[in-house]
Amino acid sequence: MLPRGRPRALGAAALLLLLLLIGFFQFGGDVECERGERGGERRGPGSFPGPLTPRVSTDGRPRGSAALDGELSADRGGHNRSDCVPPRPPLPKCELLHVAIVCAGQNSSRDLVTLVKSVLFYRKNPLHFHLVTDTMARNILEMLFHTWMVPAVWVSFYDAEELKPQVSWIPNKHYSGLYGLMKLVLPATLPPDLARVIVLDTDVTFASDIAELWALFAHFSDKQVIGLVENQSDWYLGNLWRNHRPWPALGRGFNTGVILLRLDRLRQAGWEQMWKLTATRELLTLPATSLADQDIFNAVIKEHPRLVQPLPCVWNVQLSDHTLAERCYSEASDLKVIHWNSPKKLRVKNKHVDHFRNLYLTFLEYDGNLLRRELFGCPSPPPSGAEQVQRALAQLDEEDACFEFRQQQLTVHRVHVTFLPLEPPLPRPHDVTLVAQLSIDRLQMLEALCRHWPGPMSLALYLTDAEAQQFLRFVEASAVLSARQNVAYHVVYREGPLYPVNQLRNVALAQALTPYVFLSDIDFLPAYSLYDYLRASIEQLKLGRERKAALVVPAFETLRYRFSFPSSKAELLALLDSGSLYTFRYHEWPQGHAPTDYARWREAQTPYRVQWAADYEPYVVVPRDCPRYDPRFVGFGWNKVAHIVELDAQEYELLVLPEAFAIHLPHAPSLDISRFRSSPTYRDCLQALKDEFHQDLSRHYGAAALKYLTALQQPRGPA
Amino acid sequence: MLPRGRPRALGAAALLLLLLLIGFFQFGGDVECERGERGGERRGPGSFPGPLTPRVSTDGRPRGSAALDGELSADRGGHNRSDCVPPRPPLPKCELLHVAIVCAGQNSSRDLVTLVKSVLFYRKNPLHFHLVTDTMARNILEMLFHTWMVPAVWVSFYDAEELKPQVSWIPNKHYSGLYGLMKLVLPATLPPDLARVIVLDTDVTFASDIAELWALFAHFSDKQVIGLVENQSDWYLGNLWRNHRPWPALGRGFNTGVILLRLDRLRQAGWEQMWKLTATRELLTLPATSLADQDIFNAVIKEHPRLVQPLPCVWNVQLSDHTLAERCYSEASDLKVIHWNSPKKLRVKNKHVDHFRNLYLTFLEYDGNLLRRELFGCPSPPPSGAEQVQRALAQLDEEDACFEFRQQQLTVHRVHVTFLPLEPPLPRPHDVTLVAQLSIDRLQMLEALCRHWPGPMSLALYLTDAEAQQFLRFVEASAVLSARQNVAYHVVYREGPLYPVNQLRNVALAQALTPYVFLSDIDFLPAYSLYDYLRASIEQLKLGRERKAALVVPAFETLRYRFSFPSSKAELLALLDSGSLYTFRYHEWPQGHAPTDYARWREAQTPYRVQWAADYEPYVVVPRDCPRYDPRFVGFGWNKVAHIVELDAQEYELLVLPEAFAIHLPHAPSLDISRFRSSPTYRDCLQALKDEFHQDLSRHYGAAALKYLTALQQPRGPA
């Protein structure tokens, strides 16, 4: 038989010819399969896809989906039907594709990034992501996408909090909680002029071009509004155990990890009333949803089968515990989307899980910077900010000896703030956050640091995407670190040859959530009492409105590995006298800390004021709104010195605290140092940067800045 | 008009119907393009592809290739013609695809790996690589593929040295040297029953499934034998400069970075005589080839145009300096193969080079372990060795507390030996190679080590693919390291959570090329004189056939960062007395070196013998054929101890050298240590491993091993 709504007369060859021409031009794609060794005969003109509504067969599973999936019936043999049934529609060249994702919490923002990387890796179209997020995820993702600067990618945010009331009335047992249900309200939430959208769970991974998925909208009949892949488990068939009563569904039902939505039609069809009615009615007899939105989507589809366009199984290969997915992937020559829809995620038991895990790990560890590539085929405006950067970079002189330095200063690093869950500190007027930055070779410092500093910390980590995963594993393996909820880790992704030390400090500083910050370095261990002592001092000294000061924490160092950390100033002084401790960099850079006046500190009972001097770079406690570090200082040298100059220029008092101290532990020079200390141009460039810094300084502070210029007259080596 | 050889009668609708059906079934693929917004009208039935021999047009460029490339004529507009002209043939599901690559020298083996990674990433078919290599490249690649264990990948090697005589008579100016010319002799070199092969340069990167390229064989007419992409520069048009006389070619000619060869037909057609004749004739008037094999291929094609099947430009996007490739990639939505065919490679000047570099870097830094995935669609036998490993892994008990340890022992690590160019040492009877292993966090040691040890070194580096590139950059940036030609670096790719210290030592040991080895650790600096002193001692002590001994190099340590290395034993003793040096691990593990008898060493003028004792782990010089390290000891602890036990069990004398010493420098504990020292099960598992080791020992050495068992009775902490 022929599809409904087409003339059934077959007499005249001319007419058949006409039909074939239509077939030829409209559905030619699937002749790839007709050309296949055995696909041809399987499809007479009768099965020309057109309106394809699932016809429920005796076994209760939607035949439509069987026809589409193909792979589900084992007898079909080697040829991958999903390639050719339905006919492959034309890919939408340069069309803007819309993707909606619900993403809440810190961990899900990491999952989302992996999903987005897999989509970007294969995509050839401009993309617009519509993200339903809570405040936490939004802060993280806004910064991330802003600094990622991927061409032809747009992002919009929608507040999950506002949507909660619309779904909170639904009792739900699924681990995704309320957020799982929010997919139901997308038609009402997304812009009214948005007609089509692909909806994805954060636990899916793409292995193909998302435009191929988008192209499947072309198969929707004018009645169909939802595209879904059949559920690859027997859950909805029921009777998995005694009293197992799933929500109603067509046969195995459908999985909602990947959805094509015709928003326009859903709105017309009064989707909101539709699903609410169904849900309300089912909830009269069922206690709650077990699979969140999926139960409700299935119940609605069971009631209105014509709404659904079943999609080929390869578009949602479900790796749950008792998955039937093998029927799909064992036949398919290429998988399009993997769905980690078990609560165990990658730890799911599945004899082929390694294969899929590799696909996932590919993008987990993939260098996201490599995705900053334009779409040749489809010219599009550069991402916001990218143009200035490009212009500035273009103005650089490649022959300039300091080219590498200037290029590094202009580099915009991808930033993933609050990479791990965090409990924001309670607002306390004198609280202090320890601020520092590190690269992977300093991870070992973290445990000791946590033992010495119980207070909040804001740490910027300079890592590659792969190192970020190493860092995750490191934290998970450490009882000390996983116990801490008040340490904020901000991943700044590596790019360029020079270590952007001050950009890192500024990221950590900007993310500090307490009124005061202790600007430290990762290889210093503070006195055990320092956190309490600092808060007490801030209070006693009435810092803040009344007094603008930077509290100096005197710095010491040990050259030994194994040494017992002094529990008091008295013990510290003893070690100092015994020669097992020194004042910091006493041997090679005394002027860095000399102004702290260690002799006076020995005796001091109360805080005392010291004067700025050239090359002074103490570790200080200042209000969070203190001046930022000068990002022009990359690599190593003079990065802290410049900041102290800035503080002095802004008339911060320098007050040394008599009981405060921190001790520098020895370590091998970092890769970054050893690479650039060795470079001959290094010192010359540093000098050039210093000069420019001072010029800006006098421009900014006028005569007041004179002393810094004169101090510069006797140039010294880098700090 | 209709294609040649088909009835021209158009009267009966039935006939047209028939034709259309033929078109429908045979050439359906290209209707993707007919369905495209504007492609349709451009192709009448007259251009139904069938036998497509290039017809040279007035401007001398092969029209066939123009028709195929499409993108080359700018007016064609947005639609990517390469998708649809020629019709896309069916992909060869599960067919074994053959790929031939000429690869000589150490650097090219690194390039080859990147190419292979890109092919494996997208492939869905079994692959057989046919590699024409010199001895050096073969050693590297045999080990690499053997340890890579990628399912459904086979590799055959062909000796480039044997092929040289066949091409060495051709004067050649191209940077690829003789090896470039060897592609010409592949038909005679590859197995006679091999009918088709894809030939690739090592400087290409795949961005698509190689099966799509293989499928283009289907377009060959029965006359065509070579598939090539047009050259994307004006080189062959000539007159680029005064007296620029390129070899003859059809129009722009063709590029031979990517070739489809019908070997069977080439052999029939007497290819060997054909190209030799042409080359000989051209060389009467031309001094030499400028572009190696490419000049000769083009000259032959110019003479026999019907031999060539032009391929779509996207299959060889050439990024040479004055490339015309933009015409190709600016239209193509989908690039298939990038060709870095400029001598500058990635440093080529091209306004879009960043885009392509990202594709390249993707695979350069891609974790090759992730490519160890089976092809679901196409079951194939596991790679050699993989089965035992799988069986052994399957026998492990996941509940066993030491599961992680046992799993790590069984892990087969991908190994890339001689990662950087190396000059093998001249054979000298008493020469000694320093053997050690390291991970990325010890790179900083390399320069100092090179200054202290002028002799040959064999170092195993435990790295990720990305870290291997970091290592390369580090060496390039270091004058000291790049100057050395006698340091062999062997990259062992990271896999698993525990540091496989003894597997690494065994890799470095197996690659040592001198009769003796100094088994050291990366954080030790030998006395400046040690290399000479060891060789002299070996000679004086008549080691070798006459005497089976292990020469002990006494170990010391400093806990300070900045200290001046003693230039003599006298200076060392002074530092020892002044307390700025200690005997190694004097504080926390004295028994590790106590048997060396430091008191006696102070006074000793001549080598003296010492006895083995429990937990002794000196650094020793032994013949290269000494026992291997026991790979069961992973992570940290007891790895050297077990090796010394083995030496003693095999009755090596332990001779301490009076003038020899090495000093351990302080460093932060490595990530690997800190992660596993902290793990509670660590010590228990280590104890279990020790027990098993001793059981094997007594099994192997019987009563003689008794002393080791008794020594074990008082268990101690890990070394």
Interface residues (C-beta under 8 A of the other chain):
Chain A: A12 A13 A14 L16 L17 L20 L21 G23 F24 F25 Q26 G28 G29 D30 V31 E32 E34 R35 G36 G40 G78 H79 N80 R88 P89 P90 L91 K93 C94 K124 Y329 S330 E331 A332 S333 D334 H352 D354 H355 N358 L361 T362 E365 Y366 D367 L370 L371 R372 R373 E374 F376 G377 C378 I440 D441 L443 Q444 M445 E447 T464 A466 Q470 R473 F474 A477 S478 A479 P497 L559 R560 Y561 R562 H587 L665 P666 H667 A668 P669 L671 S674 R675 S678 S679
Chain B: A12 A13 A14 L16 L17 L20 L21 G23 F24 F25 Q26 G28 G29 D30 V31 E32 E34 R35 G36 G40 G78 H79 N80 R88 P89 P90 L91 K93 C94 K124 Y329 S330 E331 A332 S333 D334 H352 D354 H355 N358 L361 T362 E365 Y366 D367 L370 L371 R372 R373 E374 F376 G377 I440 D441 L443 Q444 M445 E447 T464 A466 Q470 R473 F474 A477 S478 P497 L559 R560 Y561 R562 H587 E588 L665 P666 H667 A668 P669 L671 S674 R675 S678 S679
